[in-house]
Amino acid sequence: MTIHTYSSRNFTRDVSGAKRAATEGPVFITDRGRPAFALLKIDDYYHLVGQREASLLDIMDAIPGGTDIEFEPPRLQVEFHAADLG
């Protein structure tokens, strides 16, 4: 794992470069010469905090009061016909 360091000024000038560097390892962003922020790939972050990426179902389940929402989608009436290619 490679650790890269960007000053705040260089980070602002080259965000794309910092994102590319983050694919190799964490990127520390300094403010007045001292580490102030860390840029990580999202997979590395989830691994670090010990959680997996949230699914759409997880997000929907997290909606406050979402358990009382009733949803009955209408059934679609679909008819299929042979394609006329002539």
HELIX and SHEET records of a PDB file:
HELIX    1   1 SER A    8  ARG A   13  1                                   6    
HELIX    2   2 VAL A   15  ALA A   22  1                                   8    
HELIX    3   3 ILE A   42  VAL A   49  1                                   8    
HELIX    4   4 LEU A   56  ASP A   61  1                                   6    
HELIX    5   5 GLY A   66  ASP A   68  5                                   3    
SHEET    1   A 3 HIS A   4  SER A   7  0                                        
SHEET    2   A 3 VAL A  27  ASP A  31  1                                        
SHEET    3   A 3 ARG A  34  LEU A  39 -1                                        
END                                                                             
